[in-house]
Amino acid sequence: MTSDARAIPLEAEVAADTIAVEPTTLSSDTRWRILAYLSVLILLLGFGSPSGGLIDVPISFFLKNKLHLAAHQVAAFRLVAGIPLYLSFVFGLTRDTWSPFGMRDRGYMVLFGAITAALFVIFAFAPFNEGSLLLAVIVLTASFLFVSSAQNGLMAQVGQQHVMSGQVSTVVNVVVSLPTLGALALGGVLSDALEGRNGPAAGRILFLTGAAIMAAVALFGLLRPKSVYDNVHVETRPVGNPFAILARDVVRLFSYWPVYPALLIWALWQFAPGAQTPLQFYLQNTLHSSDAEWGWWNAIFVGSFIPTFLLYGWLSQRYPLRPLLWWGAVVAVPQMVPLLFIHNAVGALVAAVPIGLMGGVCSAAYTDLLIRSCPRGLQGTVLMASVALYWIMSRFGDVLGTALYDRFKNFTVCVIAITAVYASILLVLLIVPKRLTRTADGEAPEGGFATQ
């Protein structure tokens, strides 16, 4: 690049700013060390997440049972509380362009892990009502997302650079399920505690637990295992002022075609009208299940994904991604149909098993595709864009499903809507670039996954 950057076309500037990293295959021992490191980080963040972890389920019960909010009011609370989540890609773009303390991803863990811990402590001593809960979730989530962007960017970078996207996808999906399982299984117990006479004290303990977890994340960021960070290679070279770099990255992202079908598939997979608030009200109000049974339904549902996540990890190293995407999607289309055949709470718990099993392979395959579809140096942005889409589509799907449920007074219409949305994924699979999906895990297409 010449000293006069203005004399060079934008496309040339972009090419000069990105560094091609030749895909390499690591030893089995090194791969396991990396996956173990990512597992610990993901586990900590899973438990500490203000929008999930130990916080989300008790709050939903508190809003419904203690404050007596209707279904549409609970959905509206979730919609507003999710504002930072809808902007997750901004946090990812920040991760890809700024390095706190020169430590890159570890800097985000240290800095924002500590900030989030401090915020948890502050809100632990605030009044426990609808307004304070809404403010707490919004502020805590915004701080937490900086740490989440580091974790997502790191795992995608490792998956691409060392052609292990399938293994990373499997480990991430399995480990993410564990905090969710714990929170859901304890959801009813925590709900009862928050609704009792000692509710404020229980809420304080809940938030202080979140503070302790995020403090542990900050300490975890101080570690620098060589097996992980000596194998993560820089893919961008700063050129010009930060705003120019940011502008070039945005242009690069929006001009990179492989991102679009991957994100669209992910968005459709998360848009399940009726799978959250309407299902909770259907199971509890129509089938008369308790708070604990609703928590157990979700725990069984999430836990039933794990066997097929593991199956995907085995299949991904033996078969190309393309057939796994197709067969996973076909199996998942009728995922919610078993809900049409339940008549009591026990039947719902039984139905949760096949419903979860049917979604594991495709969910892991979609994550694998997302990792393969990232442009160089923008892994954090793309993965956090998928986080944004997850929350946007799930929350708006919740609002639509609630409207359908309130309008027809029948959960069947929600099952029909979900099935139709999942079927549309098959059409999008037709436009996924074959170059990204013709290889199995451990094999790289010519030139690597990213082409810019």
SEDREN-78993 format. One line per 8 residues: for each residue x, z, y of N, C-alpha, C. Coordinates in steps of 0.05 Angstrom, whole numbers, always signed. Atoms other than C-alpha are relative to their C-alpha. Last residue first. Example, Ala and Ser with C-alpha at 12.3 -4.5 7.8 and 13.67 -1.06 7.14 Angstrom:
<nodes>
-16,-1,-24,+273,+143,-21,-15,+14,+22; +18,+0,-24,+246,+156,-90,+18,+0,+24
</nodes>
This chain:
<nodes>
-8,-3,-28,-233,+35,-248,+2,+29,+8; -13,+25,-9,-239,+11,-320,+5,+0,+30; +4,+5,-28,-255,+78,-353,+15,-25,+8; +29,+0,-6,-262,+80,-429,-5,-8,+29; +13,-26,-4,-191,+61,-446,-29,-3,+8; -1,-8,-28,-156,-6,-434,-12,+27,+6; -23,+11,-14,-177,-34,-501,-1,+7,+30; +2,+29,-5,-230,+11,-530,+24,-9,+16
+5,+8,-27,-205,+79,-554,-4,-30,+2; -8,+28,-5,-211,+107,-624,-8,-7,+29; -28,+3,+8,-212,+182,-638,+11,-28,+3; -16,-19,-13,-288,+185,-637,+29,-1,-11; +6,-28,+8,-317,+121,-664,+18,+19,+16; -21,-15,+14,-313,+55,-627,-10,+28,-8; -8,+14,+25,-365,+2,-608,+21,+15,-16; +14,-12,+23,-400,+47,-556,+9,-12,-27
-3,-29,+1,-361,+38,-492,-10,+12,-26; -29,-7,+0,-348,-37,-499,+3,+31,-3; -9,-2,+28,-421,-47,-518,+29,+9,-1; -23,+17,+5,-443,-32,-446,+11,+4,-29; -25,-15,+0,-511,+3,-449,+23,-18,-7; -18,+9,-22,-565,-48,-431,+25,+18,+2; -6,+29,+2,-606,-46,-496,+21,-8,+21; -23,+3,+18,-603,+30,-498,+9,-29,-2
-25,-3,-16,-649,+30,-437,+25,-4,-17; -4,+24,-16,-706,+1,-479,+26,+2,+16; -8,+22,+17,-699,+55,-532,+5,-26,+15; -29,-1,+2,-702,+108,-478,+10,-23,-17; -11,+19,-20,-774,+86,-464,+31,+0,-1; +0,+27,+11,-796,+120,-529,+13,-20,+19; -23,+3,+18,-775,+187,-501,+2,-28,-12; -25,+0,-15,-822,+179,-442,+24,-4,-18
-3,+25,-13,-880,+159,-486,+26,-2,+16; -6,+21,+20,-870,+218,-532,+4,-27,+13; -28,-4,+8,-869,+267,-473,+9,-22,-19; -17,+8,-23,-934,+239,-444,+30,+2,-8; +2,+30,-2,-970,+242,-512,+19,-9,+22; -15,+11,+22,-947,+314,-522,+1,-30,+1; -28,-4,-6,-972,+333,-453,+18,-12,-22; -7,+20,-19,-1040,+302,-467,+30,+2,+8
-5,+26,+13,-1045,+344,-529,+9,-22,+19; -28,+5,+2,-1038,+408,-489,+7,-26,-13; -6,+7,+27,-1111,+408,-468,+30,-7,-1; +4,-25,+15,-1144,+436,-406,+7,-4,-29; +14,+6,+25,-1147,+364,-380,-5,+24,-18; +21,+20,-3,-1130,+375,-307,-16,-3,-25; +22,-12,-16,-1092,+441,-313,-23,-20,+2; +11,-22,+15,-1049,+413,-370,-24,+12,+15
+15,+12,+22,-1037,+347,-334,-14,+22,-16; +23,+14,-11,-1017,+383,-270,-18,-12,-22; +19,-21,-8,-972,+430,-309,-25,-12,+12; +13,-11,+24,-939,+371,-344,-20,+21,+7; +19,+20,+10,-927,+338,-276,-14,+10,-25; +22,+2,-19,-896,+401,-247,-21,-20,-10; +16,-25,+3,-854,+413,-310,-24,-1,+19; +16,+3,+24,-831,+341,-309,-18,+24,-5
+22,+17,-8,-811,+353,-237,-17,-7,-25; +18,-14,-19,-770,+413,-259,-24,-18,+8; +14,-21,+14,-740,+379,-321,-20,+14,+18; +20,+11,+19,-725,+314,-284,-15,+22,-15; +20,+15,-15,-692,+347,-224,-22,-9,-19; +18,-18,-14,-656,+399,-266,-22,-14,+15; +13,-19,+19,-626,+352,-317,-20,+17,+14; +23,+15,+12,-614,+299,-263,-14,+18,-20
+21,+4,-20,-572,+348,-223,-24,-13,-12; +11,-27,-3,-532,+368,-286,-23,-2,+20; +18,-4,+24,-522,+293,-301,-13,+28,+1; +24,+16,-5,-496,+285,-230,-19,+2,-23; +18,-16,-17,-450,+343,-246,-24,-15,+9; +11,-21,+16,-421,+303,-304,-18,+19,+16; +19,+11,+19,-413,+242,-260,-13,+22,-17; +23,+11,-15,-380,+278,-202,-21,-9,-19
+16,-22,-10,-334,+319,-246,-25,-9,+13; +14,-12,+22,-310,+257,-283,-18,+23,+8; +27,-8,-9,-294,+221,-219,-16,+13,-22; -1,-20,-22,-219,+212,-227,-26,+10,+10; -24,-16,-3,-226,+148,-267,-2,+19,+23; -23,+14,-11,-297,+124,-276,+23,+19,+4; -11,-9,-26,-342,+164,-323,+22,-18,+10; +9,+17,-22,-381,+126,-378,+12,+8,+27
-13,+26,+2,-345,+155,-439,-5,-17,+25; -29,-4,-3,-365,+226,-419,+15,-27,+0; -6,-7,-28,-437,+205,-407,+30,+3,+4; +1,+24,-17,-439,+169,-474,+6,+6,+29; -24,+16,+7,-415,+232,-511,+0,-25,+18; -22,-13,-13,-469,+273,-476,+26,-16,-4; +4,+6,-28,-522,+222,-498,+23,+13,+16; -8,+27,-5,-495,+226,-569,-2,-8,+29
-29,+1,+1,-499,+302,-569,+10,-29,+5; -10,-15,-23,-572,+299,-547,+31,-1,+1; +2,+17,-24,-587,+243,-596,+11,+14,+24; -18,+23,+2,-560,+282,-656,-1,-17,+26; -28,-6,-1,-593,+348,-638,+19,-24,+2; -13,+7,-26,-664,+329,-619,+30,+2,+1; +4,+28,-7,-699,+324,-687,+15,-8,+26; -17,+16,+17,-671,+391,-710,-1,-30,+8
-28,-2,-8,-703,+427,-652,+19,-18,-15; -2,+10,-27,-773,+401,-665,+29,+1,+10; -3,+29,+0,-764,+411,-739,+3,-12,+27; -24,+8,+16,-750,+486,-728,+3,-31,-1; -24,+1,-17,-799,+500,-671,+25,-10,-15; -3,+28,-11,-857,+481,-716,+25,-2,+17; -9,+18,+22,-848,+546,-756,+5,-28,+11; -27,-7,+7,-851,+588,-693,+11,-17,-22
-17,+10,-21,-913,+551,-670,+29,+6,-6; -3,+29,+4,-947,+562,-737,+18,-12,+21; -18,+3,+23,-935,+637,-729,+6,-30,-5; -27,-5,-9,-966,+636,-659,+20,-4,-23; -5,-28,-6,-1030,+603,-683,+30,+3,+7; +25,-13,-7,-1063,+535,-692,+4,+30,+6; -1,-29,+2,-1005,+486,-697,-26,+13,+10; +11,-10,+25,-1013,+413,-715,+2,+30,-3
+29,+7,+2,-1006,+379,-647,-13,+13,-25; +16,-19,-16,-941,+417,-634,-29,-6,-2; +8,-23,+17,-909,+377,-692,-17,+20,+15; +25,+5,+15,-912,+315,-645,-8,+24,-18; +20,-20,-7,-859,+343,-598,-26,-3,-15; -10,-28,+2,-799,+306,-628,-22,+21,+4; +24,-17,+6,-836,+240,-640,+7,+30,-1; +24,+9,-14,-782,+199,-601,-24,+18,-7
+9,-18,-21,-724,+241,-626,-26,-8,+13; +9,-25,+12,-713,+205,-693,-12,+19,+21; +24,+5,+16,-710,+138,-658,-11,+25,-12; +23,+4,-18,-662,+164,-605,-25,-5,-15; +7,-26,-12,-613,+192,-656,-24,-2,+18; +14,-16,+21,-616,+128,-696,-7,+27,+11; +25,+12,+8,-599,+86,-635,-16,+17,-19; +18,-1,-22,-545,+130,-604,-28,-10,-8
+8,-28,-2,-512,+140,-672,-20,+4,+24; +21,-6,+19,-512,+65,-683,-10,+29,+1; +24,+16,-4,-475,+54,-617,-22,+6,-21; +21,-13,-15,-426,+112,-621,-26,-15,+0; +0,+6,-29,-384,+81,-676,-23,+14,+14; +16,+23,-7,-383,+117,-744,+1,-5,+31; +2,+19,+22,-335,+164,-778,-15,-25,+7; -27,+7,+7,-311,+212,-723,+1,-21,-23
-13,+14,-22,-379,+214,-691,+28,-9,-6; +6,+29,-1,-413,+230,-757,+16,-15,+21; -11,+12,+24,-379,+298,-766,-4,-31,+1; -29,-3,-2,-391,+321,-694,+14,-13,-24; -11,+21,-17,-461,+293,-699,+30,+1,+2; +1,+26,+15,-476,+336,-759,+11,-22,+17; -23,+0,+18,-452,+396,-719,+1,-25,-17; -23,+3,-17,-503,+380,-664,+25,-2,-18
-3,+29,-5,-553,+370,-720,+21,-6,+21; -8,+15,+24,-542,+440,-746,+3,-30,+5; -28,-4,+7,-543,+469,-674,+8,-15,-26; -17,+23,-8,-608,+439,-650,+27,+2,-12; +4,+22,+19,-648,+489,-691,+14,-25,+8; -18,-4,+24,-619,+546,-650,-2,-22,-20; -28,+5,-8,-652,+519,-586,+19,+2,-24; -2,+28,-9,-721,+515,-618,+29,-7,+7
+0,+16,+24,-713,+581,-654,+3,-29,+6; -25,-5,+14,-693,+615,-589,+2,-16,-26; -22,+14,-13,-749,+582,-551,+26,+4,-14; +5,+29,+3,-801,+605,-601,+23,-16,+12; -9,+8,+26,-769,+674,-602,-5,-29,-5; -29,+0,-1,-777,+682,-527,+11,-9,-27; -8,+23,-16,-850,+661,-533,+31,-2,+2; +4,+24,+17,-858,+710,-590,+7,-25,+15
-22,+1,+19,-828,+766,-547,-2,-25,-18; -24,+8,-14,-875,+751,-490,+23,-3,-19; -10,-20,-18,-933,+754,-539,+24,-11,+15; -27,-10,+7,-970,+697,-572,+9,+19,+22; -3,-29,-2,-1045,+690,-560,+27,+11,-10; -7,-9,+26,-1053,+618,-584,+7,+30,-1; +18,+13,+20,-1091,+596,-522,+6,+11,-28; +28,-3,-8,-1061,+642,-468,-20,-11,-21
+8,-28,-6,-992,+654,-496,-30,+3,+6; -6,-18,+23,-976,+589,-533,-11,+28,+6; +16,+8,+23,-1012,+545,-482,+4,+19,-23; +27,-9,-4,-984,+583,-422,-18,-7,-24; +1,-29,-1,-913,+576,-448,-29,+10,+3; -3,-9,+27,-924,+503,-466,-1,+30,-2; +25,+4,+15,-952,+489,-397,+2,+9,-29; +22,-18,-8,-892,+523,-364,-26,-5,-15
-9,-26,-10,-837,+487,-405,-25,+18,+7; -16,-15,+20,-848,+427,-450,+9,+27,+10; +15,-19,+16,-906,+399,-409,+16,+18,-18; +23,-12,-14,-878,+335,-380,-16,+19,-18; +19,-6,+22,-811,+324,-416,-24,+14,+12; +26,+1,-12,-763,+290,-368,-21,+3,-22; +7,-26,-12,-696,+313,-394,-28,+1,+11; -1,-21,+21,-686,+255,-442,-8,+27,+10
+24,+3,+16,-709,+206,-388,-1,+21,-22; +23,-8,-17,-655,+231,-341,-25,-1,-16; -1,-29,-2,-600,+227,-395,-24,+10,+16; +7,-11,+26,-619,+156,-411,-1,+30,+1; +28,+6,+3,-617,+138,-337,-10,+11,-27; +15,-20,-15,-550,+172,-329,-30,-4,-2; -5,-27,+12,-518,+132,-385,-16,+22,+15; +16,-4,+24,-552,+67,-362,+4,+28,-13
+29,+1,-4,-525,+76,-291,-16,+3,-26; +12,-26,-6,-454,+101,-303,-31,-2,-1; +5,-16,+24,-431,+37,-338,-14,+27,+5; +24,+5,+15,-441,-3,-273,-5,+18,-24; -9,-1,+28,-388,+27,-228,-24,-1,-19; -5,+28,+9,-404,+4,-158,+8,-1,-29; +25,+16,+0,-439,+70,-140,+5,-29,-8; +20,-10,+19,-379,+111,-162,-25,-18,-1
-9,+4,+27,-326,+70,-128,-21,+8,-20; +3,+29,+4,-365,+69,-62,+8,-7,-29; +29,+5,+1,-371,+145,-66,-5,-29,-6; +9,-10,+26,-297,+152,-83,-30,-6,-3; -8,+19,+20,-278,+107,-24,-10,+9,-28; +15,+25,-3,-319,+149,+24,+7,-20,-22; +28,-6,+9,-289,+214,-2,-17,-25,+1; -2,-2,+29,-218,+186,+6,-28,+5,-12
-4,+27,+10,-234,+164,+77,+1,+0,-31; +25,+14,-3,-262,+233,+92,+1,-28,-10; +19,-8,+21,-200,+267,+63,-27,-15,+2; +12,-26,-6,-152,+226,+107,-22,+7,-21; +16,-2,-24,-110,+170,+78,-11,+28,+4; -9,+20,-19,-86,+161,+6,-19,+2,+24; +11,-2,-28,-91,+217,-45,+12,-21,+18; -22,-6,-18,-72,+192,-115,-10,+1,+28
+3,+10,-27,-125,+194,-170,+24,+9,+17; +9,+28,+1,-120,+199,-246,-5,-11,+28; +12,+8,-26,-81,+264,-254,-7,-29,+0; -17,+16,-18,-66,+280,-327,-16,-9,+25; +19,+11,-19,-94,+336,-369,+15,-14,+22; +12,+24,+11,-49,+348,-429,-23,-11,+17; -21,+19,+2,-3,+399,-397,-10,-27,-11; -6,+12,-26,-66,+435,-376,+25,-18,+0
+22,+11,-15,-95,+448,-444,+10,-15,+24; +14,+19,+18,-39,+460,-494,-23,-14,+14; -14,+26,-2,+1,+492,-436,-15,-21,-17; -11,+8,+26,-49,+549,-430,+12,-28,+1; -6,+29,+1,-56,+568,-357,+13,-7,-26; -15,+9,+23,-91,+635,-348,+6,-30,+2; -29,-6,-4,-111,+656,-278,+17,-9,-23; -13,+22,-15,-178,+621,-287,+29,+4,+6
-6,+21,+19,-197,+672,-340,+14,-23,+13; -25,-8,+14,-192,+726,-287,+8,-21,-21; -21,+2,-20,-244,+690,-244,+27,+8,-13; -6,+28,-4,-288,+679,-305,+23,-3,+19; -16,+9,+23,-284,+753,-322,+7,-29,+2; -27,-12,-5,-308,+769,-251,+19,-8,-23; -13,+18,-18,-366,+721,-265,+28,+10,+8; -7,+25,+14,-385,+761,-327,+15,-19,+18
-22,-5,+18,-381,+828,-290,+9,-26,-15; -25,-4,-16,-424,+803,-233,+24,+4,-18; -8,+26,-9,-477,+777,-282,+26,+1,+16; -11,+13,+24,-479,+845,-314,+10,-28,+7; -27,-10,+2,-488,+874,-244,+14,-10,-25; -17,+14,-19,-548,+828,-236,+29,+10,-1; -1,+28,+7,-582,+852,-299,+19,-15,+18; -18,+2,+23,-566,+925,-286,+4,-29,-7
-26,-5,-11,-599,+919,-217,+21,-3,-23; -9,+24,-14,-660,+886,-248,+28,+3,+11; -7,+20,+20,-666,+943,-297,+10,-25,+13; -25,-8,+13,-662,+993,-240,+9,-20,-21; -23,+5,-19,-714,+955,-200,+27,+8,-13; -6,+28,-3,-761,+954,-262,+23,-6,+19; -28,+2,-7,-757,+1028,-277,+9,-29,+4; -4,-17,-24,-832,+1037,-276,+29,-2,+10
+5,-29,+1,-839,+980,-324,+5,+14,+26; +27,-5,-8,-843,+905,-311,-8,+29,-1; +4,+7,-28,-768,+894,-311,-28,+7,+10; -15,-19,-17,-759,+932,-376,-5,-6,+29; +13,-26,+1,-815,+894,-411,+14,+20,+18; +25,+2,-15,-785,+828,-389,-14,+26,+1; -7,-2,-28,-716,+848,-413,-24,-2,+17; -10,-27,-4,-744,+861,-483,+6,+4,+30
+23,-17,+0,-783,+795,-482,+7,+29,+6; +18,+5,-22,-723,+755,-461,-24,+19,+2; +3,-25,-14,-674,+786,-510,-20,-2,+23; +7,-21,+19,-681,+729,-560,-4,+27,+14; +28,+4,+9,-684,+679,-503,-8,+22,-20; +19,-6,-22,-621,+706,-470,-29,-2,-8; -1,-29,-5,-581,+708,-535,-20,+8,+22; +12,-14,+22,-603,+638,-555,-1,+30,+5
+29,+5,-2,-587,+610,-487,-15,+15,-22; +11,-18,-21,-519,+643,-489,-30,-3,+3; -2,-28,+8,-507,+609,-557,-9,+20,+22; +24,-11,+12,-535,+540,-541,+2,+30,-5; +20,-4,-21,-479,+523,-492,-26,+13,-11; -6,-25,-14,-430,+534,-549,-20,+6,+23; +3,-23,+17,-463,+482,-594,+5,+26,+16; +28,-4,+6,-472,+430,-540,-5,+24,-17
+15,-8,-24,-402,+438,-513,-29,+6,-6; -8,-27,-6,-369,+436,-582,-16,+10,+24; +10,-18,+20,-407,+374,-602,+5,+29,+7; +29,-1,-2,-395,+337,-537,-11,+19,-20; +6,-16,-24,-321,+354,-538,-30,+4,+3; -7,-28,+7,-315,+328,-610,-6,+19,+24; +19,-9,+19,-351,+264,-591,+4,+29,-8; +26,-5,-13,-311,+254,-528,-21,+11,-19
+13,-21,+16,-245,+261,-566,-27,+8,+13; +20,+12,+18,-209,+199,-542,-13,+20,-19; -9,-4,+27,-152,+238,-511,-20,-8,-21; -28,+5,+1,-159,+217,-438,+11,+2,-29; -8,+28,-5,-234,+210,-442,+29,-5,-6; +13,+17,+19,-252,+277,-474,+8,-30,+3; -14,-2,+26,-199,+314,-434,-13,-19,-21; -27,+12,-3,-226,+287,-369,+15,+1,-26
+2,+29,+1,-298,+301,-390,+27,-13,+2; +7,+9,+27,-282,+373,-408,-3,-30,-2; -22,-4,+19,-245,+386,-344,-6,-11,-27; -21,+21,-5,-298,+355,-300,+23,+2,-19; +10,+26,+8,-353,+397,-332,+21,-22,+4; +2,+1,+29,-314,+462,-327,-9,-27,-10; -27,-1,+11,-293,+450,-255,-1,-2,-30; -11,+27,-4,-364,+429,-235,+29,-1,-11
+11,+18,+20,-391,+493,-266,+12,-28,+2; -14,-6,+25,-344,+535,-223,-10,-19,-22; -28,+8,-4,-369,+501,-159,+16,+6,-26; -3,+29,+6,-440,+506,-186,+28,-10,+5; -6,+3,+28,-437,+583,-187,+7,-30,-6; -28,-8,+4,-434,+587,-111,+9,-5,-29; -18,+17,-16,-497,+545,-102,+29,+8,-4; -3,+26,+14,-532,+580,-160,+19,-18,+15
-17,-4,+23,-520,+649,-130,+6,-26,-14; -27,-5,-10,-549,+628,-63,+20,+3,-23; -10,+23,-15,-612,+596,-92,+29,+4,+7; -6,+22,+19,-624,+649,-146,+12,-24,+15; -23,-6,+18,-616,+706,-97,+7,-23,-18; -25,+2,-15,-661,+675,-44,+24,+5,-18; -3,+28,-7,-718,+664,-94,+27,-4,+15; -8,+14,+24,-710,+734,-123,+6,-29,+6
-28,-6,+4,-712,+764,-53,+11,-14,-25; -17,+11,-21,-776,+728,-37,+29,+5,-5; -1,+29,+2,-811,+743,-103,+19,-13,+20; +26,+13,-4,-794,+816,-105,+3,-30,+0; +6,+18,+23,-736,+860,-128,-28,-10,+3; +26,-4,+11,-709,+889,-63,-6,-20,-22; +21,+10,-17,-633,+880,-55,-28,+6,-12; +11,-22,-16,-583,+924,-90,-20,-9,+21
+8,-22,+18,-565,+876,-146,-14,+23,+15; +28,+4,+7,-565,+820,-94,-10,+21,-20; +16,-3,-24,-499,+845,-64,-30,-1,-7; +1,-28,-7,-467,+855,-133,-18,+5,+25; +17,-14,+20,-486,+785,-156,-3,+30,+8; +28,+6,-7,-457,+757,-91,-19,+14,-19; +6,-17,-23,-390,+791,-105,-29,-4,+8; +1,-28,+9,-388,+761,-175,-8,+18,+23
+26,-3,+14,-405,+692,-146,-3,+28,-10; +22,+1,-20,-347,+697,-97,-27,+5,-13; +0,-25,-15,-298,+719,-151,-23,+1,+20; +8,-21,+19,-317,+662,-198,-1,+27,+15; +30,-2,+1,-316,+617,-137,-10,+18,-22; +12,-4,-26,-242,+629,-122,-30,+4,-2; -10,-24,-13,-212,+639,-191,-16,+6,+26; +7,-23,+16,-253,+588,-230,+7,+26,+15
+29,-4,-3,-248,+537,-174,-9,+24,-16; +5,-10,-27,-173,+545,-171,-29,+5,+5; -5,-29,+1,-168,+536,-246,-5,+13,+27; +23,-13,+13,-200,+468,-239,+3,+30,-1; +21,+17,+10,-149,+444,-187,-22,+16,-14; +3,-6,+29,-94,+496,-179,-21,-17,-13; -16,+19,+15,-68,+471,-111,-2,+4,-30; -26,-12,+5,-96,+535,-80,+19,-19,-15
-5,-26,-12,-165,+502,-84,+27,+12,-10; -13,-18,+19,-159,+428,-104,+6,+27,+13; -12,-24,-12,-207,+381,-68,+11,+18,-21; -15,+7,-24,-229,+309,-83,+15,+24,+12; -17,+23,+4,-256,+311,-155,+17,-6,+24; -20,-6,+20,-283,+382,-149,+19,-23,-3; -19,-19,-12,-319,+365,-84,+23,+6,-19; -16,+17,-18,-351,+305,-118,+21,+17,+14
-19,+16,+17,-375,+351,-173,+18,-17,+17; -20,-19,+9,-405,+400,-122,+21,-14,-18; -17,-6,-24,-440,+342,-88,+22,+20,-8; -20,+21,-2,-465,+318,-157,+18,+5,+24; -23,-7,+15,-501,+385,-165,+23,-21,+2; -23,+11,-15,-549,+370,-108,+26,+4,-15; +6,+28,-4,-612,+379,-151,+23,-14,+15; -4,+14,+25,-582,+444,-176,-5,-30,+4
-29,+6,+3,-575,+471,-105,+5,-17,-25; -11,+18,-21,-651,+461,-95,+30,-5,-4; -19,+19,+10,-670,+493,-162,+13,-19,+20; -25,-14,+8,-702,+555,-133,+21,-20,-10; -15,-7,-25,-753,+510,-98,+26,+13,-7; -6,+25,-14,-777,+476,-163,+17,+7,+25; -23,+13,+13,-773,+540,-203,+9,-24,+15; -23,-18,-5,-819,+576,-153,+25,-13,-12
-9,+4,-27,-866,+516,-155,+24,+17,+7; -14,+26,-1,-870,+518,-231,+11,-5,+28; -26,-3,+14,-886,+592,-228,+16,-25,+1; -17,-15,-18,-940,+577,-176,+27,+6,-12; -11,+18,-20,-969,+521,-218,+17,+15,+20; -19,+20,+11,-976,+566,-278,+13,-17,+21; +12,+20,+18,-1008,+623,-239,+21,-20,-9; +0,+27,-11,-968,+681,-210,-13,-19,-21
+25,+14,+7,-988,+750,-234,-2,-28,+13; +10,+10,-25,-931,+787,-198,-25,-17,-4; +0,-21,-19,-916,+830,-259,-12,-9,+27; +14,-24,+9,-936,+782,-315,-2,+23,+21; +26,+5,+13,-920,+712,-291,-16,+26,-4; +17,+15,-17,-865,+725,-240,-28,-3,-12; +6,-18,-22,-832,+779,-282,-20,-14,+19; +20,-19,+9,-836,+735,-344,-9,+18,+23
+25,+15,+5,-801,+678,-308,-22,+19,-10; +13,+6,-25,-749,+727,-280,-26,-15,-4; +14,-24,-11,-734,+755,-349,-14,-6,+26; +23,-7,+16,-721,+684,-375,-14,+25,+10; +23,+17,-4,-676,+661,-318,-25,+9,-16; +16,-4,-24,-626,+718,-312,-27,-15,-1; +16,-24,+4,-590,+728,-379,-21,+3,+23; -13,-24,+9,-562,+657,-380,-20,+23,-4
+4,-1,+29,-602,+607,-341,+10,+27,-9; +23,+16,+7,-607,+591,-267,-6,-1,-29; +24,-11,-13,-561,+647,-246,-25,-15,-6; +15,+19,-17,-509,+625,-298,-25,+13,+12; -1,-8,-28,-466,+683,-323,-17,-18,+18; +12,-27,-4,-483,+679,-397,-2,+7,+30; +27,+0,+11,-471,+604,-401,-14,+26,+4; +18,+12,-20,-411,+609,-355,-29,-1,-9
+1,-18,-23,-376,+657,-402,-20,-11,+21; +15,-24,+8,-393,+615,-463,-3,+19,+23; +28,+8,+1,-370,+551,-429,-17,+24,-7; +9,+5,-27,-303,+582,-412,-29,-6,+1; +1,-26,-14,-293,+610,-482,-10,-3,+28; +22,-16,+11,-312,+544,-514,-2,+27,+14; +25,+9,-12,-267,+503,-468,-23,+17,-9; -1,-8,-28,-207,+544,-490,-26,-7,+14
+4,-29,+0,-226,+537,-564,+0,+10,+29; +29,-5,+5,-235,+461,-555,-6,+30,+0; +15,+9,-24,-166,+456,-524,-29,+6,-3; -6,-19,-22,-134,+497,-579,-15,-7,+25; +15,-25,+5,-170,+457,-632,+5,+21,+22; +29,+4,-5,-145,+392,-602,-16,+25,-4; +4,+1,-29,-74,+418,-600,-29,-4,+7; -4,-27,-10,-76,+437,-674,-5,+2,+30
+24,-17,+6,-106,+371,-694,+2,+28,+11; +0,-12,+27,-51,+333,-659,-25,+17,-4; -15,-25,+3,-70,+294,-597,+0,+10,-29; +12,-18,+20,-92,+222,-594,+18,+24,-4; -17,-9,+21,-74,+185,-530,-15,+18,-19; +12,-19,+19,-112,+143,-480,+19,+7,-22; +2,+12,+27,-66,+110,-429,-12,+21,-19; -13,-18,+19,-80,+139,-360,-5,-11,-28
+9,+3,+28,-94,+88,-306,+16,+19,-18; -22,+3,+18,-82,+115,-236,-10,-2,-29; +5,-9,+27,-132,+106,-181,+23,-6,-19; +5,-29,+1,-117,+104,-107,-4,+10,-28; -25,-14,-4,-85,+35,-106,-3,+30,-3; -18,+5,+23,-146,+4,-137,+26,+15,+2; +10,-15,+23,-190,+37,-85,+18,-3,-24; -5,-28,-5,-148,+11,-28,-8,+17,-24
-28,-4,+6,-150,-58,-58,+8,+29,+4; -3,+2,+29,-226,-57,-60,+30,+5,-8; +8,-25,+12,-229,-31,+12,+5,-1,-30; +28,-2,+8,-190,-91,+37,-6,+26,-15; +4,+5,+28,-121,-76,+66,-30,+2,-7; -4,+28,+5,-105,-83,+140,-5,-8,-29; +23,+16,-9,-137,-17,+156,+3,-29,-6; +21,+1,+21,-87,+20,+112,-23,-18,+9
+25,+5,-14,-30,+2,+159,-22,-3,-20; +5,-23,-17,+30,+35,+125,-25,-3,+16; -15,+0,-25,+26,-16,+70,-6,+24,+16; +17,+0,-24,+0,+0,+0,+18,+0,+25
</nodes>
